[in-house]
Amino acid sequence: MDARYKDEIAHEFELCITNTISRLEKSDTHRPFHSALLSEHVLFWSRFERSFSTSFGQRTIERVSKLVALAGGAEASGNQKETYVELSHNQLAAIDSHISLIRTGGLGRPPNWEIDLASVLNRVSAHGEETRVISDLWWLKDGRNHYMSIKTVKPNIDQTAEAKRDLLKLKAHDENVGVYFGLYYNPYGDHKSDYAWNPPMGVFDFHRDPVVLIGRDYWDTLGGIGTYDQVLNIAQAVGVRTRKQIDGIR
């Protein structure tokens, strides 16, 4: 990875810690039962972890992912990409029906991305409708557009279902684009097959669907083989400095 991108990624990691510390200087919400039952030490670190996780999972990961895509050879990349797609009324109806069935457990079979997509692609009709899709991450590489919905590593069924709705729309509009549902680390192990968070399992096949990227697959898809380890190494180097910052505030 080019040194410039390493420095920019390191800056994003460090900025997340700096911003978290800054937010903690503001008054905490009044939580009388927490204060009665827990020590000040526990309350402080609870606030810190909650603030850090929110910022890291929303802003930092999106921006770092954009930088990694560029470092991996993308010609352009961006966050919160707005895309207008035109689909037939039948395709939109098929997507809505599919999302409704997976949310209510009425699909009648396990999810399968290829089958699910084919059921939408086959529903072409003469009348079309334009709709907007917002993607957490977009990148253009080798003339091909890629779109990713980035979620917390333990997403709920609503988040996952809406992400699938967007991915189906993008792919139905243009079969040549790449679409992905991304979890930036795997809380259950090193392999995709280890993933075990049950609530969204009826939306995607998290172990087999090619659009689902978890942990190493997430980063290596963005930047090439070995990128996951490089990003972790950058974070570890930044951690040497940020741990000293954190130790100094308590």
C-alpha positions in Angstrom: 0.0 0.0 0.0 1.3 3.4 -0.9 2.7 5.4 2.0 0.3 8.3 1.4 -2.7 6.1 1.9 -1.2 4.5 5.0 -0.8 8.0 6.5 -4.3 9.0 5.6 -5.8 5.8 7.1 -3.7 6.3 10.2 -5.0 9.9 10.5 -8.6 8.6 10.3 -8.0 6.1 13.1 -6.3 8.7 15.3 -9.0 11.3 14.6 -11.7 8.9 15.8 -9.9 8.7 19.2 -9.4 12.4 19.4 -13.0 13.1 18.6 -14.1 10.6 21.2 -12.0 12.2 23.9 -13.4 15.6 22.9 -17.0 14.4 23.2 -16.3 12.9 26.7 -15.4 16.4 27.9 -19.0 17.4 27.5 -21.5 16.6 30.3 -22.9 13.0 30.3 -26.7 12.4 30.5 -28.2 12.1 33.9 -28.4 8.3 34.7 -29.2 8.0 38.4 -29.6 4.2 38.5 -26.3 3.7 36.7 -24.6 6.1 39.1 -26.1 4.4 42.0 -25.1 0.9 40.9 -21.8 1.4 39.1 -18.5 3.0 40.0 -17.3 6.3 38.3 -14.5 4.3 36.6 -17.0 1.8 35.0 -19.3 4.7 33.9 -16.5 6.5 32.3 -15.3 3.6 30.2 -18.8 2.7 29.3 -19.3 6.2 27.9 -16.0 6.0 26.1 -16.6 2.6 24.5 -20.1 3.6 23.4 -19.0 6.9 21.9 -16.0 5.3 20.2 -18.0 2.4 18.7 -20.6 4.7 17.3 -18.1 7.1 15.6 -15.9 4.2 14.4 -18.7 2.2 12.9 -20.3 5.1 11.1 -17.8 7.7 10.0 -14.3 6.1 10.4 -14.9 2.8 8.7 -16.6 4.4 5.7 -13.7 6.9 5.2 -11.1 4.2 5.7 -12.8 1.9 3.3 -12.9 4.6 0.7 -9.1 5.2 1.1 -8.4 1.4 0.9 -10.4 1.2 -2.3 -8.3 4.0 -3.8 -5.1 2.4 -2.5 -6.2 -0.8 -4.2 -6.3 0.8 -7.6 -9.8 2.4 -7.8 -10.0 5.4 -10.1 -12.5 7.1 -7.9 -14.3 6.3 -4.6 -16.8 8.0 -2.3 -19.2 7.7 0.6 -22.9 8.1 0.7 -23.1 7.7 -3.0 -26.4 8.7 -4.5 -27.5 6.6 -7.6 -30.7 6.9 -9.6 -31.8 3.6 -11.0 -34.7 2.8 -13.4 -36.6 -0.4 -12.9 -39.8 -1.9 -14.3 -42.8 -1.8 -12.1 -42.8 -5.6 -12.0 -39.1 -5.6 -10.8 -39.9 -3.1 -8.0 -42.9 -5.2 -7.0 -40.8 -8.4 -7.0 -38.2 -6.7 -4.8 -40.8 -5.5 -2.4 -42.4 -8.9 -2.3 -39.1 -10.6 -1.7 -38.2 -8.3 1.2 -41.6 -8.7 2.7 -41.3 -12.5 2.6 -37.9 -12.7 4.2 -38.9 -10.3 7.0 -41.9 -12.5 7.8 -40.3 -15.9 7.3 -42.5 -16.7 4.4 -39.9 -17.2 1.6 -40.3 -21.0 1.9 -36.6 -21.7 1.4 -33.2 -20.5 2.6 -32.0 -17.2 1.1 -29.8 -17.6 -2.0 -28.4 -14.5 -3.7 -28.3 -15.9 -7.2 -31.9 -17.3 -7.1 -33.2 -14.1 -5.4 -31.6 -11.9 -8.0 -32.9 -14.0 -10.9 -36.4 -13.7 -9.6 -36.1 -9.9 -9.9 -34.3 -9.9 -13.3 -37.0 -12.0 -14.8 -39.8 -9.6 -14.0 -39.2 -7.0 -16.7 -42.2 -5.0 -18.0 -42.6 -2.1 -20.3 -43.4 0.5 -17.7 -40.4 1.8 -15.6 -39.9 3.9 -12.6 -36.9 5.9 -11.3 -35.8 5.4 -7.7 -32.9 6.6 -5.6 -30.3 4.4 -3.8 -27.8 5.7 -1.3 -24.7 3.5 -0.9 -22.3 3.7 2.1 -19.4 3.1 -0.3 -18.9 3.4 -4.0 -15.8 2.8 -6.1 -14.9 2.7 -9.8 -12.3 0.2 -10.8 -11.3 -0.9 -14.2 -14.3 0.9 -15.6 -16.8 -1.0 -13.3 -18.9 0.5 -10.6 -19.0 -1.2 -7.2 -21.5 -0.4 -4.4 -21.3 -1.5 -0.7 -23.8 -1.3 2.1 -21.6 -1.2 5.3 -23.3 -2.4 8.5 -22.4 -3.0 12.1 -21.0 -6.5 12.6 -24.2 -7.6 14.3 -26.9 -6.0 12.2 -30.6 -6.4 12.9 -33.0 -7.8 10.4 -34.4 -4.4 9.4 -31.0 -3.0 8.5 -30.1 -6.1 6.6 -33.4 -6.3 4.7 -33.2 -2.7 3.6 -29.6 -3.2 2.4 -30.6 -6.2 0.4 -33.4 -4.1 -1.2 -30.9 -1.5 -2.3 -28.4 -4.2 -3.7 -31.2 -5.8 -5.7 -32.2 -2.5 -7.2 -28.7 -1.6 -8.2 -28.0 -5.0 -9.7 -31.4 -5.2 -11.5 -30.7 -1.8 -13.0 -27.2 -2.8 -14.3 -26.1 -6.4 -14.1 -22.5 -5.4 -14.6 -22.0 -3.5 -11.3 -20.6 -5.1 -8.2 -22.8 -5.0 -5.1 -21.8 -6.1 -1.6 -23.1 -6.3 2.0 -20.1 -5.6 4.1 -19.2 -6.3 7.8 -15.8 -4.9 8.5 -14.8 -7.6 11.0 -16.0 -11.0 12.1 -16.8 -11.2 15.8 -16.9 -15.0 15.7 -13.6 -16.0 14.1 -11.4 -15.7 11.1 -13.6 -17.5 8.5 -16.9 -16.5 6.9 -18.3 -19.9 8.0 -17.7 -18.9 11.6 -20.2 -16.0 11.5 -23.0 -16.9 13.9 -25.2 -13.8 14.5 -28.7 -15.2 14.0 -31.2 -12.3 13.6 -30.4 -11.5 10.0 -29.7 -15.0 8.8 -33.0 -15.2 6.9 -32.1 -12.3 4.7 -28.8 -13.5 3.2 -26.9 -16.8 3.4 -24.1 -15.2 5.4 -21.8 -18.3 4.8 -22.3 -18.7 1.1 -23.8 -15.6 -0.6 -20.9 -14.0 -2.7 -22.3 -10.5 -2.0 -21.7 -10.9 1.7 -18.2 -9.8 2.7 -17.1 -10.3 6.3 -13.7 -9.4 7.9 -10.8 -10.4 5.7 -13.0 -10.8 2.6 -14.3 -7.2 3.1 -10.8 -5.6 3.2 -9.2 -7.8 0.6 -12.0 -7.2 -1.9 -11.4 -3.4 -1.5 -7.7 -3.4 -1.7 -6.4 -6.8 -2.8 -5.0 -9.8 -1.0 -3.3 -8.9 2.2 -5.1 -5.7 2.8 -6.9 -6.8 5.9 -3.5 -7.5 7.6 -2.1 -4.1 6.4 -5.1 -2.2 7.8 -4.8 -4.0 11.2 -1.1 -3.2 11.2 -1.8 0.5 10.7 -4.4 0.4 13.5 -1.9 -1.3 15.8 0.8 1.4 15.1 -1.7 4.2 15.8 -2.8 2.4 19.0 0.7 2.9 20.4 0.0 6.6 20.4 -3.7 6.7 21.2 -3.4 4.4 24.2 -1.1 7.0 25.8 -3.7 9.7 25.0 -6.4 7.6 26.6 -4.3 6.8 29.7 -3.8 10.5 30.2 -7.4 11.4 30.6 -8.2 9.3 33.7 
